[in-house]
Amino acid sequence: MTSPVPFGAPSPALFSGPEGVWNADPVELAARLFVAVFQPQASAPLPQREVSDIYDALAALGGYTLPAQRVGNTQPLALTVQLAQEAILTWERATIATRLSAGAGPVSHTVTVLRFGPGVLQAADPVAALRGRLG
């Protein structure tokens, strides 16, 4: 279940709108998004988030919001989905998080932190830590 304020108190956007996240360095964006999504759960035994929460967190990093009803191929939803999926693929490549789909009937799509994920979350420079994991 999604919390009404899933990522803590609002903070200034790191990137300037949808165009800012689109033009961001992909590894920096993936690292900043990873911290925004999972830092609130850092002490949980198995940090996990719904994929839709990751879309909301990415929009928050850009200082914009997504519509509650997410239907159709519209902007900025489309670019947000693309960039979030790229970030998740980067996390998987670095073995810090992975996608998980479970359920019969309604399927739940989540992203789960893997054993090397806490190292990125706790790093003084998460961007450098993620780059290091990517080799």
N, CA, C and O atoms as CSV, one atom per row, in Angstrom:
chain,resi,resn,atom,element,x,y,z
A,1,MET,N,N,0.840,-1.177,0.000
A,1,MET,CA,C,0.000,0.000,0.000
A,1,MET,C,C,0.882,1.237,0.000
A,1,MET,O,O,1.918,1.282,0.664
A,2,THR,N,N,0.455,2.229,-0.750
A,2,THR,CA,C,1.252,3.434,-0.915
A,2,THR,C,C,0.912,4.446,0.158
A,2,THR,O,O,-0.259,4.704,0.434
A,3,SER,N,N,1.930,5.012,0.756
A,3,SER,CA,C,1.755,6.070,1.744
A,3,SER,C,C,1.429,7.369,1.018
A,3,SER,O,O,1.922,7.581,-0.089
A,4,PRO,N,N,0.600,8.262,1.613
A,4,PRO,CA,C,0.296,9.517,0.936
A,4,PRO,C,C,1.524,10.393,0.733
A,4,PRO,O,O,1.580,11.154,-0.233
A,5,VAL,N,N,2.497,10.303,1.613
A,5,VAL,CA,C,3.754,11.043,1.451
A,5,VAL,C,C,4.877,10.018,1.514
A,5,VAL,O,O,5.524,9.868,2.550
A,6,PRO,N,N,5.115,9.300,0.393
A,6,PRO,CA,C,6.011,8.148,0.440
A,6,PRO,C,C,7.483,8.467,0.623
A,6,PRO,O,O,8.261,7.567,0.941
A,7,PHE,N,N,7.890,9.700,0.436
A,7,PHE,CA,C,9.320,9.963,0.456
A,7,PHE,C,C,9.688,11.054,1.438
A,7,PHE,O,O,10.649,11.790,1.209
A,8,GLY,N,N,8.941,11.176,2.535
A,8,GLY,CA,C,9.263,12.157,3.554
A,8,GLY,C,C,8.820,13.551,3.161
A,8,GLY,O,O,8.020,13.734,2.244
A,9,ALA,N,N,9.352,14.518,3.866
A,9,ALA,CA,C,8.979,15.913,3.628
A,9,ALA,C,C,9.458,16.367,2.261
A,9,ALA,O,O,10.507,15.928,1.791
A,10,PRO,N,N,8.691,17.246,1.620
A,10,PRO,CA,C,9.131,17.752,0.315
A,10,PRO,C,C,10.483,18.446,0.426
A,10,PRO,O,O,10.764,19.123,1.415
A,11,SER,N,N,11.299,18.275,-0.577
A,11,SER,CA,C,12.607,18.924,-0.599
A,11,SER,C,C,12.791,19.552,-1.973
A,11,SER,O,O,12.077,19.210,-2.915
A,12,PRO,N,N,13.738,20.462,-2.089
A,12,PRO,CA,C,13.944,21.086,-3.397
A,12,PRO,C,C,14.300,20.039,-4.454
A,12,PRO,O,O,14.997,19.065,-4.170
A,13,ALA,N,N,13.819,20.255,-5.654
A,13,ALA,CA,C,14.093,19.331,-6.755
A,13,ALA,C,C,15.578,19.342,-7.090
A,13,ALA,O,O,16.207,20.400,-7.120
A,14,LEU,N,N,16.132,18.165,-7.341
A,14,LEU,CA,C,17.535,18.060,-7.749
A,14,LEU,C,C,17.704,18.347,-9.235
A,14,LEU,O,O,18.770,18.775,-9.678
A,15,PHE,N,N,16.644,18.109,-9.996
A,15,PHE,CA,C,16.682,18.298,-11.441
A,15,PHE,C,C,15.528,19.227,-11.816
A,15,PHE,O,O,14.505,19.249,-11.133
A,16,SER,N,N,15.683,19.973,-12.869
A,16,SER,CA,C,14.719,21.008,-13.234
A,16,SER,C,C,13.633,20.487,-14.177
A,16,SER,O,O,13.773,20.553,-15.398
A,17,GLY,N,N,12.558,19.973,-13.595
A,17,GLY,CA,C,11.418,19.520,-14.375
A,17,GLY,C,C,11.686,18.267,-15.193
A,17,GLY,O,O,12.762,17.674,-15.101
A,18,PRO,N,N,10.700,17.865,-15.998
A,18,PRO,CA,C,10.870,16.671,-16.832
A,18,PRO,C,C,12.091,16.760,-17.748
A,18,PRO,O,O,12.787,15.766,-17.955
A,19,GLU,N,N,12.347,17.940,-18.291
A,19,GLU,CA,C,13.515,18.103,-19.165
A,19,GLU,C,C,14.814,17.897,-18.384
A,19,GLU,O,O,15.776,17.337,-18.910
A,20,GLY,N,N,14.838,18.347,-17.140
A,20,GLY,CA,C,16.027,18.176,-16.304
A,20,GLY,C,C,16.340,16.719,-16.018
A,20,GLY,O,O,17.502,16.315,-16.073
A,21,VAL,N,N,15.306,15.911,-15.708
A,21,VAL,CA,C,15.576,14.489,-15.463
A,21,VAL,C,C,15.932,13.784,-16.768
A,21,VAL,O,O,16.765,12.877,-16.777
A,22,TRP,N,N,15.305,14.195,-17.871
A,22,TRP,CA,C,15.598,13.581,-19.173
A,22,TRP,C,C,17.053,13.806,-19.571
A,22,TRP,O,O,17.689,12.914,-20.134
A,23,ASN,N,N,17.581,14.990,-19.283
A,23,ASN,CA,C,18.946,15.340,-19.682
A,23,ASN,C,C,19.997,15.019,-18.626
A,23,ASN,O,O,21.182,15.268,-18.849
A,24,ALA,N,N,19.595,14.477,-17.496
A,24,ALA,CA,C,20.531,14.155,-16.411
A,24,ALA,C,C,21.447,12.999,-16.800
A,24,ALA,O,O,21.101,12.167,-17.639
A,25,ASP,N,N,22.620,12.966,-16.176
A,25,ASP,CA,C,23.517,11.822,-16.324
A,25,ASP,C,C,22.773,10.583,-15.814
A,25,ASP,O,O,22.296,10.591,-14.679
A,26,PRO,N,N,22.660,9.523,-16.614
A,26,PRO,CA,C,21.866,8.359,-16.217
A,26,PRO,C,C,22.311,7.700,-14.910
A,26,PRO,O,O,21.469,7.250,-14.133
A,27,VAL,N,N,23.608,7.637,-14.658
A,27,VAL,CA,C,24.073,7.000,-13.421
A,27,VAL,C,C,23.783,7.902,-12.225
A,27,VAL,O,O,23.378,7.418,-11.168
A,28,GLU,N,N,23.984,9.203,-12.383
A,28,GLU,CA,C,23.641,10.111,-11.282
A,28,GLU,C,C,22.152,10.035,-10.976
A,28,GLU,O,O,21.760,9.963,-9.812
A,29,LEU,N,N,21.327,10.051,-12.006
A,29,LEU,CA,C,19.882,9.965,-11.804
A,29,LEU,C,C,19.515,8.660,-11.104
A,29,LEU,O,O,18.704,8.664,-10.177
A,30,ALA,N,N,20.098,7.549,-11.534
A,30,ALA,CA,C,19.808,6.250,-10.916
A,30,ALA,C,C,20.223,6.236,-9.450
A,30,ALA,O,O,19.492,5.715,-8.608
A,31,ALA,N,N,21.383,6.799,-9.133
A,31,ALA,CA,C,21.853,6.824,-7.743
A,31,ALA,C,C,20.964,7.704,-6.881
A,31,ALA,O,O,20.565,7.296,-5.790
A,32,ARG,N,N,20.648,8.899,-7.349
A,32,ARG,CA,C,19.789,9.815,-6.577
A,32,ARG,C,C,18.401,9.216,-6.374
A,32,ARG,O,O,17.814,9.344,-5.300
A,33,LEU,N,N,17.882,8.566,-7.407
A,33,LEU,CA,C,16.573,7.930,-7.299
A,33,LEU,C,C,16.614,6.763,-6.317
A,33,LEU,O,O,15.686,6.593,-5.526
A,34,PHE,N,N,17.667,5.965,-6.354
A,34,PHE,CA,C,17.812,4.835,-5.430
A,34,PHE,C,C,17.771,5.320,-3.984
A,34,PHE,O,O,17.079,4.738,-3.148
A,35,VAL,N,N,18.508,6.380,-3.693
A,35,VAL,CA,C,18.527,6.932,-2.331
A,35,VAL,C,C,17.145,7.485,-1.966
A,35,VAL,O,O,16.653,7.231,-0.867
A,36,ALA,N,N,16.521,8.231,-2.868
A,36,ALA,CA,C,15.202,8.810,-2.582
A,36,ALA,C,C,14.163,7.725,-2.296
A,36,ALA,O,O,13.314,7.885,-1.420
A,37,VAL,N,N,14.236,6.639,-3.030
A,37,VAL,CA,C,13.251,5.569,-2.894
A,37,VAL,C,C,13.498,4.714,-1.659
A,37,VAL,O,O,12.556,4.394,-0.934
A,38,PHE,N,N,14.750,4.341,-1.406
A,38,PHE,CA,C,15.017,3.332,-0.384
A,38,PHE,C,C,15.592,3.850,0.931
A,38,PHE,O,O,15.610,3.102,1.908
A,39,GLN,N,N,16.058,5.083,0.999
A,39,GLN,CA,C,16.613,5.588,2.259
A,39,GLN,C,C,15.600,5.500,3.407
A,39,GLN,O,O,15.985,5.136,4.518
A,40,PRO,N,N,14.312,5.823,3.178
A,40,PRO,CA,C,13.356,5.709,4.281
A,40,PRO,C,C,13.196,4.283,4.814
A,40,PRO,O,O,12.723,4.099,5.936
A,41,GLN,N,N,13.576,3.286,4.041
A,41,GLN,CA,C,13.462,1.887,4.461
A,41,GLN,C,C,14.823,1.257,4.739
A,41,GLN,O,O,14.929,0.034,4.826
A,42,ALA,N,N,15.843,2.057,4.876
A,42,ALA,CA,C,17.212,1.535,4.977
A,42,ALA,C,C,17.385,0.522,6.102
A,42,ALA,O,O,18.206,-0.388,5.982
A,43,SER,N,N,16.637,0.655,7.185
A,43,SER,CA,C,16.817,-0.272,8.306
A,43,SER,C,C,15.885,-1.484,8.228
A,43,SER,O,O,15.955,-2.363,9.087
A,44,ALA,N,N,15.030,-1.545,7.234
A,44,ALA,CA,C,14.127,-2.693,7.084
A,44,ALA,C,C,14.921,-3.929,6.662
A,44,ALA,O,O,15.916,-3.806,5.947
A,45,PRO,N,N,14.495,-5.120,7.095
A,45,PRO,CA,C,15.210,-6.332,6.696
A,45,PRO,C,C,15.189,-6.568,5.185
A,45,PRO,O,O,16.150,-7.100,4.629
A,46,LEU,N,N,14.105,-6.178,4.520
A,46,LEU,CA,C,13.987,-6.381,3.077
A,46,LEU,C,C,13.308,-5.151,2.464
A,46,LEU,O,O,12.100,-5.158,2.226
A,47,PRO,N,N,14.092,-4.094,2.211
A,47,PRO,CA,C,13.485,-2.890,1.630
A,47,PRO,C,C,12.888,-3.187,0.259
A,47,PRO,O,O,13.539,-3.770,-0.609
A,48,GLN,N,N,11.638,-2.773,0.084
A,48,GLN,CA,C,10.899,-3.026,-1.150
A,48,GLN,C,C,9.983,-1.852,-1.427
A,48,GLN,O,O,9.444,-1.254,-0.495
A,49,ARG,N,N,9.795,-1.507,-2.712
A,49,ARG,CA,C,8.851,-0.450,-3.089
A,49,ARG,C,C,8.075,-0.881,-4.319
A,49,ARG,O,O,8.580,-1.616,-5.168
A,50,GLU,N,N,6.841,-0.412,-4.398
A,50,GLU,CA,C,6.029,-0.600,-5.598
A,50,GLU,C,C,6.660,0.205,-6.732
A,50,GLU,O,O,7.201,1.286,-6.500
A,51,VAL,N,N,6.596,-0.310,-7.938
A,51,VAL,CA,C,7.168,0.389,-9.087
A,51,VAL,C,C,6.525,1.764,-9.252
A,51,VAL,O,O,7.215,2.723,-9.599
A,52,SER,N,N,5.232,1.879,-9.012
A,52,SER,CA,C,4.570,3.181,-9.156
A,52,SER,C,C,5.130,4.206,-8.173
A,52,SER,O,O,5.152,5.398,-8.480
A,53,ASP,N,N,5.583,3.765,-6.996
A,53,ASP,CA,C,6.229,4.681,-6.044
A,53,ASP,C,C,7.533,5.222,-6.620
A,53,ASP,O,O,7.910,6.364,-6.357
A,54,ILE,N,N,8.213,4.400,-7.402
A,54,ILE,CA,C,9.474,4.826,-8.014
A,54,ILE,C,C,9.202,5.905,-9.058
A,54,ILE,O,O,9.983,6.848,-9.192
A,55,TYR,N,N,8.113,5.775,-9.790
A,55,TYR,CA,C,7.741,6.829,-10.745
A,55,TYR,C,C,7.496,8.149,-10.011
A,55,TYR,O,O,7.952,9.204,-10.451
A,56,ASP,N,N,6.773,8.082,-8.890
A,56,ASP,CA,C,6.490,9.294,-8.109
A,56,ASP,C,C,7.772,9.913,-7.566
A,56,ASP,O,O,7.920,11.135,-7.561
A,57,ALA,N,N,8.693,9.078,-7.110
A,57,ALA,CA,C,9.961,9.587,-6.572
A,57,ALA,C,C,10.781,10.266,-7.661
A,57,ALA,O,O,11.408,11.296,-7.414
A,58,LEU,N,N,10.781,9.701,-8.855
A,58,LEU,CA,C,11.515,10.312,-9.963
A,58,LEU,C,C,10.915,11.674,-10.308
A,58,LEU,O,O,11.646,12.642,-10.514
A,59,ALA,N,N,9.600,11.746,-10.368
A,59,ALA,CA,C,8.949,13.034,-10.633
A,59,ALA,C,C,9.312,14.043,-9.545
A,59,ALA,O,O,9.564,15.210,-9.846
A,60,ALA,N,N,9.342,13.608,-8.286
A,60,ALA,CA,C,9.704,14.509,-7.186
A,60,ALA,C,C,11.130,15.036,-7.346
A,60,ALA,O,O,11.397,16.200,-7.049
A,61,LEU,N,N,12.050,14.181,-7.813
A,61,LEU,CA,C,13.424,14.642,-8.053
A,61,LEU,C,C,13.456,15.738,-9.112
A,61,LEU,O,O,14.343,16.591,-9.100
A,62,GLY,N,N,12.494,15.714,-10.022
A,62,GLY,CA,C,12.404,16.735,-11.064
A,62,GLY,C,C,11.514,17.907,-10.690
A,62,GLY,O,O,11.397,18.868,-11.450
A,63,GLY,N,N,10.881,17.832,-9.513
A,63,GLY,CA,C,10.037,18.929,-9.066
A,63,GLY,C,C,8.678,18.983,-9.747
A,63,GLY,O,O,8.058,20.045,-9.799
A,64,TYR,N,N,8.207,17.858,-10.268
A,64,TYR,CA,C,6.879,17.818,-10.882
A,64,TYR,C,C,6.107,16.639,-10.309
A,64,TYR,O,O,6.681,15.796,-9.620
A,65,THR,N,N,4.818,16.575,-10.587
A,65,THR,CA,C,3.992,15.474,-10.099
A,65,THR,C,C,3.359,14.752,-11.281
A,65,THR,O,O,3.246,15.289,-12.383
A,66,LEU,N,N,2.956,13.533,-11.015
A,66,LEU,CA,C,2.278,12.717,-12.023
A,66,LEU,C,C,0.794,12.661,-11.690
A,66,LEU,O,O,0.421,12.778,-10.523
A,67,PRO,N,N,-0.054,12.485,-12.694
A,67,PRO,CA,C,-1.489,12.388,-12.415
A,67,PRO,C,C,-1.805,11.126,-11.620
A,67,PRO,O,O,-1.131,10.106,-11.767
A,68,ALA,N,N,-2.831,11.200,-10.782
A,68,ALA,CA,C,-3.240,10.030,-9.997
A,68,ALA,C,C,-3.742,8.925,-10.922
A,68,ALA,O,O,-3.461,7.749,-10.691
A,69,GLN,N,N,-4.476,9.294,-11.959
A,69,GLN,CA,C,-4.964,8.331,-12.950
A,69,GLN,C,C,-3.926,8.249,-14.061
A,69,GLN,O,O,-3.736,9.208,-14.809
A,70,ARG,N,N,-3.264,7.124,-14.168
A,70,ARG,CA,C,-2.158,6.980,-15.125
A,70,ARG,C,C,-2.573,6.119,-16.301
A,70,ARG,O,O,-2.290,4.923,-16.349
A,71,VAL,N,N,-3.247,6.748,-17.243
A,71,VAL,CA,C,-3.687,6.040,-18.440
A,71,VAL,C,C,-3.209,6.801,-19.665
A,71,VAL,O,O,-3.104,8.027,-19.664
A,72,GLY,N,N,-2.927,6.039,-20.699
A,72,GLY,CA,C,-2.539,6.674,-21.949
A,72,GLY,C,C,-1.059,6.956,-22.038
A,72,GLY,O,O,-0.309,6.829,-21.070
A,73,ASN,N,N,-0.676,7.337,-23.213
A,73,ASN,CA,C,0.725,7.597,-23.516
A,73,ASN,C,C,0.909,9.110,-23.576
A,73,ASN,O,O,0.939,9.703,-24.654
A,74,THR,N,N,1.030,9.719,-22.405
A,74,THR,CA,C,1.120,11.173,-22.314
A,74,THR,C,C,2.390,11.575,-21.579
A,74,THR,O,O,2.999,10.771,-20.873
A,75,GLN,N,N,2.771,12.813,-21.755
A,75,GLN,CA,C,3.921,13.354,-21.035
A,75,GLN,C,C,3.413,14.132,-19.825
A,75,GLN,O,O,2.325,14.702,-19.913
A,76,PRO,N,N,4.112,14.190,-18.725
A,76,PRO,CA,C,5.452,13.657,-18.521
A,76,PRO,C,C,5.490,12.198,-18.056
A,76,PRO,O,O,6.559,11.675,-17.744
A,77,LEU,N,N,4.316,11.537,-18.008
A,77,LEU,CA,C,4.287,10.148,-17.544
A,77,LEU,C,C,5.180,9.251,-18.388
A,77,LEU,O,O,5.930,8.443,-17.840
A,78,ALA,N,N,5.115,9.375,-19.706
A,78,ALA,CA,C,5.872,8.478,-20.584
A,78,ALA,C,C,7.372,8.571,-20.335
A,78,ALA,O,O,8.039,7.545,-20.202
A,79,LEU,N,N,7.908,9.776,-20.272
A,79,LEU,CA,C,9.357,9.889,-20.056
A,79,LEU,C,C,9.733,9.466,-18.644
A,79,LEU,O,O,10.832,8.960,-18.418
A,80,THR,N,N,8.825,9.671,-17.690
A,80,THR,CA,C,9.094,9.247,-16.313
A,80,THR,C,C,9.193,7.730,-16.234
A,80,THR,O,O,10.085,7.198,-15.572
A,81,VAL,N,N,8.287,7.035,-16.903
A,81,VAL,CA,C,8.326,5.568,-16.928
A,81,VAL,C,C,9.609,5.091,-17.602
A,81,VAL,O,O,10.275,4.187,-17.097
A,82,GLN,N,N,9.959,5.691,-18.738
A,82,GLN,CA,C,11.192,5.294,-19.436
A,82,GLN,C,C,12.412,5.461,-18.534
A,82,GLN,O,O,13.224,4.544,-18.404
A,83,LEU,N,N,12.537,6.625,-17.916
A,83,LEU,CA,C,13.722,6.899,-17.097
A,83,LEU,C,C,13.753,6.046,-15.835
A,83,LEU,O,O,14.823,5.609,-15.412
A,84,ALA,N,N,12.598,5.805,-15.231
A,84,ALA,CA,C,12.561,4.947,-14.042
A,84,ALA,C,C,12.970,3.524,-14.405
A,84,ALA,O,O,13.711,2.885,-13.659
A,85,GLN,N,N,12.496,3.025,-15.541
A,85,GLN,CA,C,12.875,1.676,-15.958
A,85,GLN,C,C,14.366,1.593,-16.278
A,85,GLN,O,O,15.011,0.591,-15.972
A,86,GLU,N,N,14.916,2.645,-16.895
A,86,GLU,CA,C,16.368,2.676,-17.132
A,86,GLU,C,C,17.128,2.647,-15.809
A,86,GLU,O,O,18.137,1.954,-15.684
A,87,ALA,N,N,16.644,3.398,-14.826
A,87,ALA,CA,C,17.301,3.413,-13.516
A,87,ALA,C,C,17.242,2.029,-12.874
A,87,ALA,O,O,18.234,1.557,-12.320
A,88,ILE,N,N,16.085,1.382,-12.949
A,88,ILE,CA,C,15.944,0.042,-12.374
A,88,ILE,C,C,16.890,-0.936,-13.070
A,88,ILE,O,O,17.498,-1.778,-12.409
A,89,LEU,N,N,17.022,-0.838,-14.378
A,89,LEU,CA,C,17.983,-1.690,-15.098
A,89,LEU,C,C,19.415,-1.410,-14.637
A,89,LEU,O,O,20.222,-2.333,-14.523
A,90,THR,N,N,19.727,-0.153,-14.374
A,90,THR,CA,C,21.057,0.202,-13.855
A,90,THR,C,C,21.261,-0.424,-12.485
A,90,THR,O,O,22.334,-0.958,-12.204
A,91,TRP,N,N,20.239,-0.365,-11.623
A,91,TRP,CA,C,20.336,-0.989,-10.297
A,91,TRP,C,C,20.559,-2.494,-10.429
A,91,TRP,O,O,21.354,-3.078,-9.692
A,92,GLU,N,N,19.857,-3.113,-11.368
A,92,GLU,CA,C,20.027,-4.557,-11.561
A,92,GLU,C,C,21.429,-4.874,-12.072
A,92,GLU,O,O,22.052,-5.838,-11.628
A,93,ARG,N,N,21.916,-4.074,-12.992
A,93,ARG,CA,C,23.269,-4.299,-13.518
A,93,ARG,C,C,24.316,-4.175,-12.413
A,93,ARG,O,O,25.318,-4.889,-12.417
A,94,ALA,N,N,24.080,-3.271,-11.474
A,94,ALA,CA,C,25.006,-3.072,-10.353
A,94,ALA,C,C,24.738,-4.050,-9.206
A,94,ALA,O,O,25.444,-4.018,-8.198
A,95,THR,N,N,23.757,-4.896,-9.338
A,95,THR,CA,C,23.297,-5.857,-8.325
A,95,THR,C,C,23.014,-5.194,-6.978
A,95,THR,O,O,23.405,-5.701,-5.926
A,96,ILE,N,N,22.318,-4.034,-7.031
A,96,ILE,CA,C,21.904,-3.381,-5.784
A,96,ILE,C,C,20.395,-3.513,-5.564
A,96,ILE,O,O,19.922,-3.348,-4.440
A,97,ALA,N,N,19.643,-3.807,-6.611
A,97,ALA,CA,C,18.194,-4.003,-6.499
A,97,ALA,C,C,17.709,-4.777,-7.714
A,97,ALA,O,O,18.374,-4.825,-8.749
A,98,THR,N,N,16.532,-5.383,-7.566
A,98,THR,CA,C,15.953,-6.148,-8.668
A,98,THR,C,C,14.438,-6.020,-8.678
A,98,THR,O,O,13.815,-5.720,-7.660
A,99,ARG,N,N,13.861,-6.254,-9.848
A,99,ARG,CA,C,12.403,-6.257,-9.979
A,99,ARG,C,C,11.854,-7.596,-9.515
A,99,ARG,O,O,12.499,-8.636,-9.647
A,100,LEU,N,N,10.647,-7.543,-8.968
A,100,LEU,CA,C,9.965,-8.752,-8.529
A,100,LEU,C,C,8.488,-8.593,-8.861
A,100,LEU,O,O,7.868,-7.592,-8.503
A,101,SER,N,N,7.934,-9.575,-9.539
A,101,SER,CA,C,6.499,-9.584,-9.827
A,101,SER,C,C,5.921,-10.824,-9.187
A,101,SER,O,O,6.445,-11.923,-9.369
A,102,ALA,N,N,4.841,-10.658,-8.435
A,102,ALA,CA,C,4.257,-11.787,-7.722
A,102,ALA,C,C,2.742,-11.646,-7.675
A,102,ALA,O,O,2.197,-10.544,-7.725
A,103,GLY,N,N,2.089,-12.775,-7.580
A,103,GLY,CA,C,0.647,-12.768,-7.417
A,103,GLY,C,C,-0.047,-13.556,-8.501
A,103,GLY,O,O,0.465,-13.717,-9.609
A,104,ALA,N,N,-1.215,-14.039,-8.161
A,104,ALA,CA,C,-2.082,-14.707,-9.128
A,104,ALA,C,C,-3.289,-13.797,-9.294
A,104,ALA,O,O,-3.900,-13.380,-8.309
A,105,GLY,N,N,-3.624,-13.496,-10.511
A,105,GLY,CA,C,-4.678,-12.500,-10.728
A,105,GLY,C,C,-4.024,-11.140,-10.758
A,105,GLY,O,O,-3.223,-10.864,-11.651
A,106,PRO,N,N,-4.345,-10.275,-9.800
A,106,PRO,CA,C,-3.634,-8.990,-9.773
A,106,PRO,C,C,-2.164,-9.231,-9.405
A,106,PRO,O,O,-1.859,-9.816,-8.366
A,107,VAL,N,N,-1.287,-8.781,-10.255
A,107,VAL,CA,C,0.145,-8.983,-10.036
A,107,VAL,C,C,0.732,-7.731,-9.402
A,107,VAL,O,O,0.441,-6.613,-9.827
A,108,SER,N,N,1.553,-7.927,-8.391
A,108,SER,CA,C,2.241,-6.823,-7.726
A,108,SER,C,C,3.641,-6.698,-8.319
A,108,SER,O,O,4.384,-7.676,-8.392
A,109,HIS,N,N,3.993,-5.483,-8.741
A,109,HIS,CA,C,5.320,-5.234,-9.301
A,109,HIS,C,C,6.096,-4.378,-8.309
A,109,HIS,O,O,5.734,-3.231,-8.045
A,110,THR,N,N,7.163,-4.946,-7.766
A,110,THR,CA,C,7.969,-4.236,-6.779
A,110,THR,C,C,9.439,-4.259,-7.188
A,110,THR,O,O,9.846,-4.987,-8.094
A,111,VAL,N,N,10.216,-3.442,-6.493
A,111,VAL,CA,C,11.670,-3.465,-6.619
A,111,VAL,C,C,12.204,-3.707,-5.218
A,111,VAL,O,O,11.793,-3.050,-4.262
A,112,THR,N,N,13.124,-4.656,-5.104
A,112,THR,CA,C,13.671,-5.089,-3.827
A,112,THR,C,C,15.165,-4.813,-3.785
A,112,THR,O,O,15.878,-5.072,-4.755
A,113,VAL,N,N,15.637,-4.288,-2.662
A,113,VAL,CA,C,17.066,-4.033,-2.482
A,113,VAL,C,C,17.794,-5.360,-2.294
A,113,VAL,O,O,17.336,-6.224,-1.547
A,114,LEU,N,N,18.924,-5.518,-2.972
A,114,LEU,CA,C,19.776,-6.697,-2.837
A,114,LEU,C,C,20.911,-6.406,-1.854
A,114,LEU,O,O,21.011,-5.288,-1.348
A,115,ARG,N,N,21.754,-7.376,-1.580
A,115,ARG,CA,C,22.750,-7.253,-0.511
A,115,ARG,C,C,23.764,-6.133,-0.693
A,115,ARG,O,O,24.299,-5.641,0.300
A,116,PHE,N,N,24.053,-5.707,-1.931
A,116,PHE,CA,C,25.001,-4.611,-2.123
A,116,PHE,C,C,24.320,-3.240,-2.098
A,116,PHE,O,O,24.997,-2.212,-2.115
A,117,GLY,N,N,22.997,-3.220,-2.058
A,117,GLY,CA,C,22.251,-1.963,-2.028
A,117,GLY,C,C,22.537,-1.082,-0.823
A,117,GLY,O,O,22.715,0.125,-0.986
A,118,PRO,N,N,22.589,-1.648,0.398
A,118,PRO,CA,C,22.864,-0.805,1.559
A,118,PRO,C,C,24.196,-0.060,1.464
A,118,PRO,O,O,24.323,1.039,2.004
A,119,GLY,N,N,25.175,-0.632,0.797
A,119,GLY,CA,C,26.453,0.065,0.626
A,119,GLY,C,C,26.299,1.353,-0.156
A,119,GLY,O,O,26.957,2.348,0.149
A,120,VAL,N,N,25.432,1.347,-1.164
A,120,VAL,CA,C,25.170,2.567,-1.934
A,120,VAL,C,C,24.357,3.539,-1.086
A,120,VAL,O,O,24.631,4.739,-1.087
A,121,LEU,N,N,23.365,3.034,-0.364
A,121,LEU,CA,C,22.542,3.900,0.485
A,121,LEU,C,C,23.364,4.598,1.562
A,121,LEU,O,O,23.113,5.762,1.874
A,122,GLN,N,N,24.335,3.906,2.128
A,122,GLN,CA,C,25.124,4.449,3.234
A,122,GLN,C,C,26.355,5.216,2.781
A,122,GLN,O,O,27.038,5.819,3.609
A,123,ALA,N,N,26.650,5.209,1.513
A,123,ALA,CA,C,27.862,5.865,1.001
A,123,ALA,C,C,27.763,7.381,1.138
A,123,ALA,O,O,26.691,7.964,0.975
A,124,ALA,N,N,28.894,8.005,1.440
A,124,ALA,CA,C,28.944,9.469,1.485
A,124,ALA,C,C,28.634,10.045,0.108
A,124,ALA,O,O,28.046,11.121,0.000
A,125,ASP,N,N,29.028,9.336,-0.936
A,125,ASP,CA,C,28.754,9.756,-2.314
A,125,ASP,C,C,28.087,8.586,-3.039
A,125,ASP,O,O,28.775,7.752,-3.628
A,126,PRO,N,N,26.742,8.517,-3.002
A,126,PRO,CA,C,26.065,7.382,-3.627
A,126,PRO,C,C,26.279,7.294,-5.133
A,126,PRO,O,O,26.238,6.202,-5.700
A,127,VAL,N,N,26.507,8.429,-5.786
A,127,VAL,CA,C,26.756,8.398,-7.234
A,127,VAL,C,C,28.066,7.666,-7.504
A,127,VAL,O,O,28.126,6.800,-8.377
A,128,ALA,N,N,29.114,8.007,-6.760
A,128,ALA,CA,C,30.407,7.331,-6.922
A,128,ALA,C,C,30.294,5.857,-6.543
A,128,ALA,O,O,30.898,5.001,-7.190
A,129,ALA,N,N,29.525,5.557,-5.498
A,129,ALA,CA,C,29.358,4.163,-5.077
A,129,ALA,C,C,28.667,3.347,-6.168
A,129,ALA,O,O,29.057,2.210,-6.437
A,130,LEU,N,N,27.644,3.923,-6.795
A,130,LEU,CA,C,26.969,3.208,-7.878
A,130,LEU,C,C,27.898,3.045,-9.076
A,130,LEU,O,O,27.944,1.974,-9.681
A,131,ARG,N,N,28.634,4.092,-9.421
A,131,ARG,CA,C,29.600,3.974,-10.536
A,131,ARG,C,C,30.613,2.861,-10.237
A,131,ARG,O,O,30.980,2.099,-11.132
A,132,GLY,N,N,31.059,2.769,-8.991
A,132,GLY,CA,C,31.998,1.721,-8.599
A,132,GLY,C,C,31.406,0.330,-8.764
A,132,GLY,O,O,32.099,-0.592,-9.193
A,133,ARG,N,N,30.118,0.170,-8.424
A,133,ARG,CA,C,29.459,-1.126,-8.581
A,133,ARG,C,C,29.311,-1.487,-10.063
A,133,ARG,O,O,29.315,-2.664,-10.423
A,134,LEU,N,N,29.181,-0.474,-10.911
A,134,LEU,CA,C,29.013,-0.729,-12.343
A,134,LEU,C,C,30.332,-1.054,-13.030
A,134,LEU,O,O,30.356,-1.553,-14.155
A,135,GLY,N,N,31.440,-0.761,-12.330
A,135,GLY,CA,C,32.761,-1.077,-12.871
A,135,GLY,C,C,33.142,-0.138,-13.928
A,135,GLY,O,O,34.227,-0.255,-14.496
